[in-house]
């Protein structure tokens, strides 16, 4: 029995690594696609899909009669985006597995 458990443990490690790499890839792709650099237009830069987890910018404040800048980073929204990437990765993996299973039959 210990030999079977050792083999199963060895097989789990590549599966976990594939999941982590796939999740990182999906997260990076979604973040790159959602990146908006509008600094010349309205002075705002945003990142994040489906939730914007980072934004920064500059602009003129008529109340202060000067240029002001801001920078926002929200950890909970970043974690939500990572969780969203995990779900997208799992759905894509299930979909591709089903497609390839149909082609083999």
C-alpha positions in Angstrom: 0.0 0.0 0.0 2.8 2.5 0.7 4.1 2.1 -2.8 0.7 3.0 -4.3 0.4 6.1 -2.0 3.9 7.2 -3.0 3.1 6.9 -6.7 -0.1 8.9 -6.2 1.8 11.6 -4.4 4.3 11.8 -7.2 1.5 12.2 -9.8 -0.2 14.9 -7.7 2.8 17.3 -7.8 2.8 17.8 -11.7 -1.0 18.3 -11.6 -0.7 21.0 -8.9 2.1 22.7 -10.8 0.1 22.7 -14.0 -2.8 24.2 -12.2 -0.6 27.0 -10.7 1.1 27.7 -14.0 -2.3 27.7 -15.8 -3.8 30.0 -13.2 -0.9 32.4 -13.4 -1.1 32.4 -17.2 -4.9 33.1 -17.2 -4.4 35.9 -14.6 -1.6 37.5 -16.6 -3.6 37.4 -19.9 -6.7 38.9 -18.2 -4.7 41.6 -16.5 -2.9 42.5 -19.8 -6.2 42.6 -21.7 -7.7 44.9 -19.0 -4.7 47.3 -18.7 -5.8 50.8 -19.6 -3.3 53.6 -19.8 -5.2 56.8 -20.3 -2.6 59.1 -18.8 -2.5 61.5 -21.7 -6.3 61.7 -21.9 -7.7 61.8 -18.3 -4.6 61.0 -16.3 -5.7 57.5 -15.2 -4.1 54.0 -15.3 -6.1 51.0 -14.3 -5.5 47.2 -14.1 -7.7 44.3 -13.3 -10.5 42.1 -14.6 -13.2 41.6 -13.5 -12.4 44.0 -10.6 -10.0 46.9 -10.9 -7.4 46.2 -8.2 -4.9 48.9 -9.1 -5.4 52.5 -10.3 -3.3 55.6 -10.4 -3.3 58.9 -12.0 -2.9 62.6 -11.9 -5.2 65.5 -12.6 -5.9 69.1 -12.0 -7.9 69.9 -8.8 -9.8 73.2 -9.2 -10.4 73.3 -5.4 -6.7 73.2 -4.6 -5.6 75.0 -7.8 -2.9 72.4 -8.3 -2.2 69.1 -9.9 -2.9 66.1 -7.6 -2.0 62.4 -8.0 -3.5 59.3 -6.5 -2.6 55.6 -6.3 -5.0 52.8 -5.2 -4.2 49.1 -4.6 -6.9 46.8 -3.2 -5.7 43.4 -2.0 -9.1 41.8 -1.8 -9.9 42.7 -5.4 -6.6 41.2 -6.4 -7.4 38.0 -4.6 -10.8 38.0 -6.2 -9.2 38.3 -9.6 -6.9 35.4 -8.8 -9.8 33.3 -7.7 -11.6 34.2 -11.0 -8.5 33.1 -12.9 -8.6 29.7 -11.1 -12.3 29.2 -12.0 -11.6 30.2 -15.7 -8.6 27.8 -15.8 -10.7 24.9 -14.4 -13.5 25.6 -16.8 -11.2 25.8 -19.8 -9.5 22.6 -18.7 -12.8 20.7 -18.4 -14.0 22.1 -21.8 -10.7 21.1 -23.5 -10.8 17.6 -21.9 -14.4 17.1 -23.2 -13.5 18.3 -26.7 -10.5 16.0 -26.9 -12.5 13.0 -25.5 -15.0 13.5 -28.3 -12.3 13.6 -31.0 -10.8 10.3 -29.8 -14.2 8.5 -30.0 
